[in-house]
Each structure stands twice: as C-alpha cells, then as structure tokens.
Amino acid sequence: MKLQCDVEVVHRMLPTYGMKSRGKGTRAVLSIGKHLDKKGERSNVYMMICTAKDRAGSKYKLKDNIERFFTFFVDEGKATVRLKEPAIDVCLSKADVNSLKNFLSAARLADKGSDTSSLPLSTLTPVRARDVEQPKKKLSIVSKKDYPLTSNFPYSLEQLTVSYCRLSRVDMRMLSLKALRKLDLSYNHITKLPATIGDLSCLSELVLHHNHLEAFSEALCLSTLQQTLQRLDLSQNRLRYLPAQFCQLRELVDFKVDDNQLLCLPFHIGRLSKLRFLSAAHNQLSVLPGDFRKLTLENLDLFGNPFVQPNPLDHTMRLTFPLSLQELASRAVGNLRLAHGPDVIPAHLCRDLEVAKLCDCKRFCISFYIKTTMNMNLHEVSNTVVLVDDMGGTDAPVQKYFCSLSCYSEFLDLIIQRGGR
C-alpha cells in the first residue's frame, strides 16, 4: 500500500523543550509493508516514510502502536496518524481522497494485528527521486521542439502555457488536467475550440490571442465556464460574431477581443455584471447594443471601430397593427417577469425572449419595434475610456428600441426640446 502526499512529522515532545515544529509538509511517499530483517525473515508490519532528503525512508511499527486517527478533514485530502512510540504525529495533506481513505483503512487493520494476507502490503524499498518531487504547478512551452509528443502533461498542473508551437487544434491531453486554472495557447494556429474545454472545472483564465479562431461556440458558453471563467483573451483572431449565450459567462471580469472582425457585440452584454475591463479595439463595430448602458467598467477600449454618426430621426420601423398574438404573449411573459422555460412555454418563444428588447418605458418588445441610434458618452459606463478615434472623441452610437409609436414620439419630443435649448 503506497500513498503520495505532503507529510509533516511532528514530535509531540518538542513543546516540552520550548521548540516548535516547522509547520510545513514536504512531499513524501508512504508505504505499508513487512520489514525484512537481517536474517531474511519477515517481521512486523511497518509504515515507511520516504522524502527527497531521506529516500531510504524512516520506518514506524504499526501493530498496537497507533494511538489515534484524526480524520475530520479526510474529504479534503488531510488526516493525522498519532503513534505511541515514538511520540509523533504524522500529518498528511494534499492527498488523493480515495487513496488516503484506503491507506488509513490499511493502517487501522495493521494496528489491530489483522491477518497480513488481508492487507495490501508493499515492499519497503527506497523510492526514486521523481516519486518524491513536489507536484509541478506551472509549465511553459514556447518552442515546437520542446513540445511533448510521447509523454503526458503533469496531472497536477494549474498553469499551462503553450505558445509558438504551431498547434492547429487543442491537444486533448490538456483537457484531462482537472486542476488547470490558466490555459495560455497564444501564438498558435488554432481554428476551433473543442466543447470539452468546458469540462475544465477550475479554469479561470483562457488566453487565445494570435490564433485563427473563427467562432466561439455556444457549448462553451453553457459549460462550467459560467461559474469559473474570469479572464478571456480572444484578441488577434478572425471572429465575426459572438453567440448570444456568451453573456452566460457571468463571472467574466476581463475580456479582450481586439483585432478581430466583429460586426457587433453580444446583444445582452449588460448581463456581464462583473465585467470591469473590456477591450474591443480595431473591429468592425458600427453601433453598440442598447444593453451596453448597463455595464460598469473600469477600463474601456473601442478605438479603431467604424462607428456611424447617429441620427435619432433615422429609424427602422418593425411594427404591425395589430400586434401578433405571439408578440403579445411574449411581451406579457417579459413584462410580468414570469418564470419560463421550454418545459413551460414553447422552445421558440424562449428563444424569442432571449433577445427581448427593453423600451424606454421599461416594457419589452420582441419581434415588433422601432429601432434608432443615439450617441452615448462612454464615460457613463467606464471610469477610463481610450479615445474612440483620432479626433479625441469618447462618444459612440448605441441602439435604442421602442415598443410603440407613442414611446418613439415621446423620445423625439425630448430630442427636439433638448435641441431647442
């Protein structure tokens, strides 16, 4: 029986001599097995602890020698085995939970003197240096010749950078790194992202600038990234659109999408309530979505987009009289804030409500509305604004929607009054 984890051996008599333990574990391999004496005869069952400094290991007898187990935090990979002789506490941490439970179970049986044939015993031999190395947390590969072809990535990785390796796709071996928090695949030739990136349940930072991406899939927006992803860099790619579901990434704080071919930002971008840094410079944006007004940013960069000069009198009319029954029903669901889903109302109505527009009167419109644009000073949504153009402006056009002719008329009256002052 073997277990890899961090171990601290605490001598309980230290406080008697006015001394303290180091308070920090070291990587070790613990084994439970029979000790082979000089005569070649097997004796009692021992626990052996091998570290990088002591690869030959220290052995401790187990039979009738365990005073107590401390297992309150065993589900976090932590436990303590208190021995009678010598008077030490063996503190275990950063262990695989199932392996730790099996190890403690074997130690209990050995303490009780159970039949050794029922114990999963190991040979008590010195360990190899690589077995007691600290688990690797970070790995950076910035050359194709250094890219591993036959070996796997260390399973313990939390940060992985693979750049300048000409990858045309995401290596599936990366997607088994369940502890991964940051994945940097910048400066490659990746054209498509697999939906299984969403299975990286700890991923908080995804860097993909300088690739050949043409789409960001809906599946990624609906994966566990909704709860974990805080930083996303899609700069210098070939994106033309982002899906409406993109706004489900509610934990996003920093989003970069510079130097793409974006024609518009996601319709409900205002739902990204935690977004503080947004950079979408050098795209093909001509107007911002109306939901943009809901953002609360610290830094905003929209330089180099071909924004059109808005005229509130220019409008798109999409109203019919009377309104269709479907439009009236959808508006009612939105205005009354009724809970809805495909199990309550038809799926196509759910899709309609996902792109519902909010009028100035705070009522919704779906497929029938009047649309126009007007200027907004970007300082309304951001503390710091990079100039929109070379002329020093910080205004940009924003879409506005109206649910009826009367709402649009009131808006025009207000514009005329302001213009007359």
C-alpha positions as CSV (number, residue, x, y, z in Angstrom):
1,M,0.0,0.0,0.0
2,K,1.5,3.3,-1.1
3,L,0.4,6.9,-0.8
4,Q,1.9,10.1,-2.3
5,C,1.1,13.3,-0.4
6,D,2.7,16.0,1.7
7,V,3.8,14.8,5.1
8,E,4.9,16.6,8.3
9,V,6.2,14.5,11.2
10,V,5.5,16.4,14.4
11,H,7.3,15.3,17.6
12,R,4.9,15.8,20.5
13,M,7.7,16.3,23.0
14,L,9.0,19.5,21.2
15,P,6.9,22.0,23.3
16,T,8.4,20.4,26.4
17,Y,11.8,21.7,25.3
18,G,10.5,25.1,24.2
19,M,10.6,24.1,20.5
20,K,8.1,24.4,17.7
21,S,7.5,22.2,14.7
22,R,8.3,23.6,11.2
23,G,4.6,23.7,10.4
24,K,5.1,22.8,6.7
25,G,4.8,19.5,5.0
26,T,7.2,18.0,2.4
27,R,6.4,15.7,-0.5
28,A,6.7,12.1,0.5
29,V,5.7,8.5,-0.4
30,L,4.2,6.4,2.5
31,S,4.3,2.6,2.3
32,I,2.8,-0.1,4.5
33,G,4.6,-3.4,4.3
34,K,6.6,-6.0,6.2
35,H,10.1,-5.2,7.2
36,L,12.8,-7.7,6.1
37,D,15.3,-8.2,8.9
38,K,19.0,-9.2,8.6
39,K,18.2,-12.9,8.7
40,G,15.8,-12.6,5.8
41,E,12.8,-13.4,7.9
42,R,9.7,-11.2,7.8
43,S,8.7,-9.4,11.0
44,N,6.0,-6.9,11.9
45,V,4.1,-4.5,9.6
46,Y,5.7,-1.1,9.3
47,M,4.8,2.3,7.9
48,M,7.7,3.8,5.9
49,I,8.0,7.5,5.0
50,C,10.4,8.4,2.2
51,T,11.2,12.0,1.3
52,A,13.6,13.8,-1.1
53,K,16.1,14.2,1.7
54,D,15.6,10.6,3.0
55,R,14.8,8.4,0.1
56,A,15.8,5.3,2.1
57,G,12.9,6.1,4.4
58,S,12.1,6.0,8.1
59,K,10.1,3.1,9.4
60,Y,7.5,3.0,12.2
61,K,5.9,-0.1,13.7
62,L,2.1,-0.2,13.3
63,K,0.8,-3.1,15.3
64,D,-0.7,-1.9,18.7
65,N,1.2,1.4,18.1
66,I,-1.5,3.8,16.8
67,E,-2.9,5.9,19.5
68,R,-5.5,7.8,17.4
69,F,-6.6,8.8,13.9
70,F,-7.7,12.3,13.1
71,T,-9.9,12.2,10.0
72,F,-12.2,15.2,10.3
73,F,-10.8,16.7,7.1
74,V,-10.3,13.4,5.2
75,D,-12.6,14.6,2.4
76,E,-10.1,17.4,1.8
77,G,-7.2,15.0,1.5
78,K,-6.0,15.7,5.1
79,A,-5.5,13.3,8.1
80,T,-3.2,12.7,11.0
81,V,-1.9,9.4,12.4
82,R,-0.8,9.6,16.1
83,L,1.8,7.0,17.1
84,K,2.5,5.9,20.6
85,E,6.2,5.1,20.1
86,P,7.9,7.3,19.1
87,A,5.6,10.1,20.3
88,I,4.9,11.6,16.9
89,D,2.0,12.8,14.8
90,V,2.2,12.0,11.1
91,C,0.3,14.8,9.4
92,L,-0.9,14.1,5.9
93,S,-2.2,16.6,3.4
94,K,-2.7,17.2,-0.4
95,A,-3.5,13.5,-0.8
96,D,-5.9,11.9,-3.2
97,V,-9.1,11.4,-1.1
98,N,-9.8,7.8,-2.1
99,S,-6.1,6.8,-1.8
100,L,-5.9,8.4,1.6
101,K,-9.0,6.6,2.8
102,N,-7.6,3.2,1.6
103,F,-4.3,4.0,3.3
104,L,-5.9,4.8,6.6
105,S,-8.0,1.7,6.4
106,A,-4.9,-0.5,5.9
107,A,-3.2,1.3,8.8
108,R,-6.1,0.5,11.1
109,L,-6.0,-3.2,10.1
110,A,-2.3,-3.3,10.7
111,D,-2.7,-1.7,14.1
112,K,-5.2,-4.3,15.1
113,G,-2.9,-7.1,14.1
114,S,-5.1,-8.4,11.3
115,D,-4.1,-11.3,9.2
116,T,-1.4,-9.9,6.8
117,S,-2.9,-11.8,3.9
118,S,-5.8,-9.4,4.0
119,L,-3.6,-6.3,3.9
120,P,-2.5,-4.6,0.7
121,L,1.2,-4.6,1.6
122,S,4.0,-3.1,-0.4
123,T,7.7,-3.8,-0.5
124,L,9.6,-1.4,1.8
125,T,12.3,-0.2,-0.6
126,P,13.9,3.2,-1.2
127,V,11.9,5.4,-3.7
128,R,13.1,7.1,-6.9
129,A,13.8,10.8,-6.8
130,R,11.0,11.6,-9.2
131,D,8.5,9.9,-6.8
132,V,9.1,12.5,-4.1
133,E,9.3,15.6,-6.3
134,Q,6.9,18.4,-5.5
135,P,4.0,18.2,-8.0
136,K,4.5,20.6,-10.8
137,K,2.1,23.5,-10.8
138,K,3.3,25.6,-13.8
139,L,4.6,24.6,-17.2
140,S,5.6,26.9,-20.1
141,I,6.5,25.6,-23.6
142,V,7.4,28.3,-26.1
143,S,9.1,26.2,-28.8
144,K,7.8,23.5,-31.0
145,K,10.9,21.3,-30.3
146,D,10.1,21.4,-26.6
147,Y,6.5,20.2,-27.1
148,P,5.9,16.7,-25.5
149,L,4.9,14.1,-28.1
150,T,5.1,10.9,-26.2
151,S,4.8,11.9,-22.6
152,N,1.7,13.4,-20.8
153,F,1.5,16.8,-19.2
154,P,1.9,16.6,-15.4
155,Y,-1.5,15.9,-14.0
156,S,-1.0,18.5,-11.1
157,L,-0.6,21.5,-13.5
158,E,-2.5,24.6,-12.5
159,Q,-1.0,26.9,-15.2
160,L,-0.1,25.8,-18.7
161,T,1.4,28.0,-21.4
162,V,2.0,26.5,-24.9
163,S,2.9,29.2,-27.4
164,Y,4.7,29.4,-30.8
165,C,4.2,25.7,-31.3
166,R,2.0,26.0,-34.5
167,L,-0.8,24.0,-32.9
168,S,-3.8,23.7,-35.3
169,R,-6.1,22.3,-32.5
170,V,-6.2,22.0,-28.8
171,D,-4.4,18.9,-27.6
172,M,-6.8,16.5,-25.9
173,R,-4.2,15.7,-23.3
174,M,-4.6,19.3,-21.9
175,L,-8.3,18.6,-21.3
176,S,-7.5,16.0,-18.7
177,L,-5.7,18.5,-16.5
178,K,-8.6,18.9,-14.0
179,A,-6.6,21.3,-11.7
180,L,-5.9,23.7,-14.5
181,R,-6.7,27.3,-13.7
182,K,-4.9,29.1,-16.5
183,L,-4.5,27.9,-20.1
184,D,-2.5,30.0,-22.5
185,L,-2.4,28.9,-26.1
186,S,-1.5,32.2,-27.7
187,Y,0.6,32.4,-30.9
188,N,-0.6,29.2,-32.5
189,H,-2.8,28.3,-35.5
190,I,-5.9,27.1,-33.7
191,T,-9.1,27.4,-35.7
192,K,-11.7,25.8,-33.5
193,L,-12.2,25.2,-29.8
194,P,-13.5,21.8,-28.5
195,A,-16.5,21.9,-26.3
196,T,-14.7,19.8,-23.8
197,I,-12.7,22.8,-22.7
198,G,-15.8,23.5,-20.7
199,D,-15.0,20.4,-18.6
200,L,-12.0,22.1,-17.0
201,S,-14.0,22.9,-13.9
202,C,-11.3,25.1,-12.3
203,L,-10.4,27.2,-15.4
204,S,-10.5,30.9,-14.6
205,E,-8.2,32.3,-17.3
206,L,-8.2,31.3,-21.0
207,V,-5.7,33.1,-23.3
208,L,-6.1,32.6,-27.1
209,H,-4.7,35.7,-28.7
210,H,-2.9,35.4,-32.1
211,N,-4.7,32.3,-33.4
212,H,-7.1,31.6,-36.3
213,L,-10.3,31.3,-34.4
214,E,-13.5,31.9,-36.5
215,A,-16.1,31.1,-33.8
216,F,-16.6,30.8,-30.1
217,S,-19.2,28.0,-29.6
218,E,-22.4,28.2,-27.7
219,A,-21.5,24.9,-25.9
220,L,-18.6,26.7,-24.2
221,C,-20.8,29.5,-23.0
222,L,-23.2,26.9,-21.4
223,S,-20.5,24.8,-19.8
224,T,-19.0,25.1,-16.3
225,L,-17.0,28.1,-17.5
226,Q,-20.2,30.0,-16.5
227,Q,-19.0,29.6,-12.9
228,T,-15.2,29.8,-13.2
229,L,-14.0,31.9,-16.2
230,Q,-12.8,35.4,-15.2
231,R,-10.4,36.4,-17.9
232,L,-10.7,35.7,-21.6
233,D,-8.4,36.9,-24.3
234,L,-9.6,36.4,-27.9
235,S,-7.5,39.2,-29.5
236,Q,-6.0,38.8,-33.0
237,N,-8.3,36.2,-34.3
238,R,-10.9,36.0,-37.1
239,L,-14.1,36.3,-35.1
240,R,-17.1,38.0,-36.8
241,Y,-19.7,37.2,-34.2
242,L,-20.1,36.0,-30.6
243,P,-23.1,33.9,-29.7
244,A,-26.0,35.4,-27.7
245,Q,-25.2,32.8,-25.0
246,F,-21.8,34.5,-24.5
247,C,-23.4,36.6,-21.8
248,Q,-23.9,33.5,-19.7
249,L,-20.3,33.8,-18.7
250,R,-21.4,35.8,-15.7
251,E,-18.0,35.6,-13.8
252,L,-16.1,37.4,-16.6
253,V,-14.0,40.3,-15.3
254,D,-11.6,40.9,-18.1
255,F,-12.5,40.4,-21.8
256,K,-10.2,41.2,-24.7
257,V,-11.3,40.8,-28.3
258,D,-9.2,43.3,-30.2
259,D,-8.2,43.0,-33.8
260,N,-10.9,40.7,-35.0
261,Q,-13.7,41.2,-37.5
262,L,-16.6,41.6,-35.0
263,L,-19.7,43.3,-36.6
264,C,-21.5,43.6,-33.3
265,L,-21.1,42.8,-29.6
266,P,-23.4,40.3,-27.9
267,F,-27.0,41.6,-27.6
268,H,-27.2,41.1,-23.8
269,I,-23.7,42.2,-22.9
270,G,-25.1,44.2,-20.0
271,R,-25.7,40.9,-18.2
272,L,-21.9,40.6,-17.6
273,S,-22.3,42.4,-14.3
274,K,-18.8,41.6,-13.0
275,L,-17.1,42.8,-16.2
276,R,-14.6,45.6,-15.4
277,F,-12.1,45.6,-18.3
278,L,-13.4,45.4,-21.9
279,S,-11.2,45.9,-25.0
280,A,-12.6,45.5,-28.5
281,A,-10.4,47.9,-30.5
282,H,-9.9,47.5,-34.2
283,N,-13.0,45.6,-35.1
284,Q,-15.9,46.4,-37.5
285,L,-18.4,47.7,-34.9
286,S,-20.7,50.4,-36.3
287,V,-23.0,50.6,-33.3
288,L,-23.2,49.3,-29.7
289,P,-26.1,47.2,-28.4
290,G,-28.6,49.0,-26.1
291,D,-27.7,46.7,-23.2
292,F,-24.2,48.3,-23.3
293,R,-25.6,51.0,-21.0
294,K,-25.9,48.5,-18.1
295,L,-22.1,47.9,-17.9
296,T,-20.0,49.2,-15.0
297,L,-16.4,49.2,-16.2
298,E,-13.0,50.4,-15.0
299,N,-11.4,50.5,-18.4
300,L,-12.9,50.5,-21.9
301,D,-11.1,50.5,-25.3
302,L,-13.1,50.7,-28.5
303,F,-10.6,52.6,-30.6
304,G,-10.4,52.0,-34.4
305,N,-14.0,50.9,-35.0
306,P,-16.0,52.4,-37.9
307,F,-18.8,53.8,-35.7
308,V,-21.5,55.6,-37.7
309,Q,-22.7,59.1,-36.7
310,P,-26.2,58.5,-35.3
311,N,-29.3,60.4,-36.2
312,P,-32.3,59.7,-33.9
313,L,-34.7,60.7,-36.7
314,D,-33.4,57.8,-38.8
315,H,-35.2,54.7,-37.7
316,T,-36.1,51.2,-38.6
317,M,-39.9,50.5,-38.3
318,R,-40.9,47.0,-37.5
319,L,-44.4,47.5,-36.1
320,T,-47.6,46.0,-37.4
321,F,-51.1,46.8,-36.3
322,P,-52.5,44.9,-34.5
323,L,-49.6,43.0,-33.0
324,S,-49.5,39.3,-33.5
325,L,-50.8,37.0,-30.7
326,Q,-47.3,35.5,-30.3
327,E,-45.8,39.0,-29.8
328,L,-48.4,39.9,-27.2
329,A,-47.9,36.7,-25.3
330,S,-44.1,37.0,-25.3
331,R,-44.4,40.7,-24.2
332,A,-46.7,39.6,-21.4
333,V,-44.2,37.0,-20.1
334,G,-41.4,39.6,-20.2
335,N,-43.3,42.5,-18.7
336,L,-44.8,40.4,-15.9
337,R,-41.3,38.8,-15.2
338,L,-42.9,35.4,-15.4
339,A,-40.6,32.4,-14.9
340,H,-40.4,30.5,-18.1
341,G,-38.5,27.6,-19.8
342,P,-39.1,25.0,-22.6
343,D,-41.0,22.9,-20.1
344,V,-43.5,25.8,-19.6
345,I,-43.8,27.5,-22.9
346,P,-42.7,26.5,-26.5
347,A,-39.0,26.5,-27.1
348,H,-39.2,29.0,-29.9
349,L,-40.8,31.5,-27.5
350,C,-37.9,31.0,-25.1
351,R,-35.5,31.9,-27.9
352,D,-37.5,35.0,-28.7
353,L,-37.4,36.1,-25.1
354,E,-33.7,35.7,-25.1
355,V,-33.4,38.6,-27.5
356,A,-36.2,40.7,-26.0
357,K,-35.6,44.5,-26.2
358,L,-36.3,46.9,-23.4
359,C,-38.1,50.1,-24.3
360,D,-37.6,53.5,-22.5
361,C,-41.0,52.8,-20.8
362,K,-39.4,49.7,-19.2
363,R,-41.7,47.4,-21.2
364,F,-40.4,44.7,-23.6
365,C,-40.7,44.2,-27.3
366,I,-39.7,41.1,-29.2
367,S,-40.0,41.0,-32.9
368,F,-42.0,44.2,-33.5
369,Y,-40.4,47.5,-32.5
370,I,-38.9,50.8,-33.7
371,K,-35.2,51.0,-33.7
372,T,-32.9,54.0,-33.8
373,T,-29.5,55.1,-32.5
374,M,-28.1,57.9,-30.5
375,N,-24.8,59.0,-29.1
376,M,-23.6,58.0,-25.6
377,N,-20.6,59.3,-23.8
378,L,-18.6,56.2,-22.9
379,H,-17.7,57.7,-19.5
380,E,-21.2,56.9,-18.5
381,V,-20.2,53.2,-18.2
382,S,-16.4,53.3,-17.6
383,N,-14.0,55.3,-15.4
384,T,-11.2,55.2,-18.0
385,V,-12.0,55.4,-21.7
386,V,-9.5,55.1,-24.6
387,L,-10.3,57.6,-27.3
388,V,-12.7,56.2,-29.8
389,D,-11.0,57.9,-32.8
390,D,-8.1,60.2,-33.7
391,M,-10.3,63.2,-33.2
392,G,-10.3,62.7,-29.4
393,G,-13.9,61.6,-29.1
394,T,-15.3,59.4,-26.3
395,D,-18.8,59.1,-27.8
396,A,-20.2,56.1,-29.5
397,P,-23.6,55.2,-31.1
398,V,-25.9,53.0,-29.1
399,Q,-29.1,51.3,-30.3
400,K,-32.4,52.2,-28.8
401,Y,-35.7,50.3,-29.1
402,F,-39.3,51.4,-28.7
403,C,-42.3,49.2,-28.2
404,S,-44.8,51.6,-29.8
405,L,-45.3,54.8,-31.8
406,S,-46.2,56.7,-28.7
407,C,-42.9,55.8,-26.9
408,Y,-41.0,56.8,-30.0
409,S,-42.9,60.1,-30.3
410,E,-42.1,61.0,-26.7
411,F,-38.5,60.3,-27.4
412,L,-38.5,62.6,-30.4
413,D,-40.2,65.3,-28.5
414,L,-37.5,65.1,-25.8
415,I,-34.8,65.3,-28.5
416,I,-36.4,68.4,-30.1
417,Q,-36.7,70.1,-26.7
418,R,-33.1,69.5,-25.9
419,G,-32.1,70.8,-29.4
420,G,-34.1,73.9,-28.8
421,R,-32.3,74.9,-25.7
